[in-house]
């Protein structure tokens, strides 16, 4: 029964596809979920090609490097004809028990940026970005520009920006093989000139050359004209109506392409293995193989150009993480600064040459009123020189600019970093709390605070400060997955050793806090006034966890640790059977003995007030996650959101698991996700395996989660022996009520105005917003409107204008933040961030306006002006812009059509005879604008007639059945196919 119902729903989906209105233009299917949504399990997606290419090039990279593990040679042939997993590749090179977390995160960032080209408003419908509409010259110019931006980002060590741009470039590169006739021309190798500086793509079909014959079948085999193949001319299909398909040209084709109805009908795309989507589906695997080979070729050439070290940093091909400090430099901070320096020096010395050697170092100082600058480098000695020069400055009053400095550190730190904040003062810039929290959760960065609160120190105005002034730090540490540790100047050096325990493979096993006031001095003063309470906490340690550390601080009189077998150790025994226990000025740290006994552990606390417990361990079993929304239409898939889940939008949680096969007892099975709120479980949802992916899972979030719901993501499963295990994501997630998006589609240059498109979507009830925008560095920035009202399912859009000073250095990054404060109903603000890379000014020859040549004219204008509205004139201009044309508009703002003509483009302008001239504004892919002036030809001397329309070659075939017959024929065909296959 379940089998029959399942196929009934699949048939219903196919019928729905048949009747859905057409939507946007795309290439290969975006990602793994596309196969499930469209029932095209045999198709290769952009995600498949991108991830597999990165893994293949990584294998080649490791094979050429000296062995990392002495006596163990990494061999490329060991991975031949095997399913490639990052875990296996890392284990073979670095050895077992190393984390692939950052590498998997980098791969996912590239793959998601690739897939987003099919989803985002500014990219999904642009034919230049998808090699459509014969805009081959412009598409290749865009690839070359993106290549420049990737290299600039790498040179500036802006690897996150480089990964996003790399994903975008690879999408367009891959689309060439799906959307062009390169495969149909019989080519078995990749195009040698695509995305290659100094190379020109030749033999592009010009505007007056017909390319396709008519095809009325779903499968359009042989519909490319023989003359095109004989001359080796390149063409790509037209999609939809922007631009209009010229007579005789090929369509993209497929159910969602309106142009397929215009002769010549049919299409040539090879996006999928399904005839519903791709008229040339029979060539899908050949196109996908070439697209993947082109992806590998580009990545390997990039590696050879920038070198192995930079390439590894680009893709985070390392089990290590960086080292980030935010340090208060006021006069009272001498001991703390020295403690931070000692830890930095120890880590530099001890981790040199090991897999845990940091691949970047970051330092942001702050005081009042100043903060910054950001010191970031990959050279440990350069970092040490800067850090060693840091000394306490004058001053000492509270509060300080802590959050401003922390915000800078988050903006410049890569994902999955841990940032350590040293201070003894509260935050003067508390208004930045929501922005900092949003950044830490977006980047999945932990923030750990080391607070030295000591009234005997030199700080001024201590007696006037609120006792709960550090609660803001407590909240930020908790929401980011970090710790907050209160100590004093005598113990800061000992406590600072927590930095050395930081590792990318750290997993949080348990955390609990009672109250928010963690002043050690305050807790000792109050301890005599309260009765002792016994509090019991249980936590689970599974078979894949080691190096467990239990940190307890606050008003604790005594505690006991019980293992699963009933063995116990009290805190007064510093060295016992279960742990080694340190006491550092009121802070207890218990290091459990290895190997740690798997099972249910118990912690019994005798408390007299507020306290906190934080338990972490090391494990190769971990996971990354992101939220995504399903997108239907031409290319269905899951669109990764940069934000929290949005109330009212159907949302999926995508889980990327690591270390599933690293257990000695067998493979790990992940089963469910628990969404844990502050007062208990909000929901438990089952995990579904991603199509053809054993390490990728999805879970649909329940629709009843509200914007007030803050929750932690806890993944549950069993190990090879059937024992339970669980992993919690470090950062808490939050449901928000609105979706904010920022986008820009042209490069940023010094001295040029920048326009950014903003979009606010409200899936829920009526809301009023106050919008504000800022930039880092602080450049002049304005938003088109500051007040916004949106009803249910309404969207508001506008522009942000930013002026980049002439002195801005190429390679620098501008962070623009949009904040939407809820005025009604009252609620937490939402945020969106965009990172703009400043490029060197384009070469002078590109800035010279291209010549607008008249290709043809036509007029019906006569001497009588009374009939001028009913008569028209047309001018066709031929323009060759080395950067490629983005858009053409008339003076009134109307879009003027333009189409490809080999390596140039034709602009067709038509006007009634009442207007005798016009100025056309042309914008190229660099954002440069120039004018083409046109005038009506004299009525007495009419211009050249328009070119004669090419003849259409009609391919013989069966006439299409009427709509109802087609519907039933479709049902019958699919049903018979299912039966024949025994599905």
Secondary structure, DSSP 8 states (H G I E B T S, - for coil): -HHHHHHHHHHHHHHHHHHS------SS--SHHHHHHHT-TT---HHHHHHHHHHHHHHHHHHHS--SSTT----GGGGTTS---HHHHHHHHH-SS---HHHHHHHHHHHHHHHHTTTSTTTTT-GGGGT-TT-HHHHHHHHHHHHHHHHHHHHTT-HHHHHHHHHHHHHHHHHHHHHBSTTTTT--S--TTTT-TT-----B--TTS--B-B--SSS-TT-B-HHHHHHT-B-B-B-TTSS---TT--B--STT-GGGGSSS-S----S-S-TTT-TTGGGHHHHHHHHHHHHHHHHHHHHHHH-HHHHHHHTT-SS---EEEEEE-SGGGHHHHHHHHHHHHHHHHHHTTSTT--S-EEEEEE-SS-EEEEEEES-HHHHHHHHHT----S--BS-B-HHHHHHHHHHHS-TT-EEEEEESS-BTTGGGHHHHHHHHHHTT-EEEEEEE--TTSS-B-GGGS-TTTTHHHHHHHHHHT--EEEE-TTTHHHHGGGTTT--TTEEEEEEEEE-S---HHHHHHHGGGS--EEEEEEEEE-TT-EEEEEEEEEEEEEEEEE-TTS-EEETT-SB-SSEEEEEETTEEEEEE-SS---EEEEEEEEEEEEEEEEEEEE-S-EEEEEEEEEE-STT-EEEE-SS--BTTS--EEEEEEE-TT--TT---EEEEEEEEETTEEEEEEE-EE-TT-TTEEEEE--TT--TT-EEEEEEEEE-TTS-EEEEE-SS-EE-BS-EEEEE--S-EETTSEEEEEEEEEE-SS-EEEEEEEEEES---EEES-SEEEE-TTEEEEEEEEEE--TT--TT-EEEEEEEEEEEETT---EEEEEEEEEE----HHHHS---EEEEEEEE---S-STTGGG-EEEEEEEE--TT-EEEEE-TTS-B--EEEETTEEEEEEEEETT--EEEEEEEETTS-EEEEEEE---TTS------------B--------HHHHHHHHHHHHHHHHHHHT-
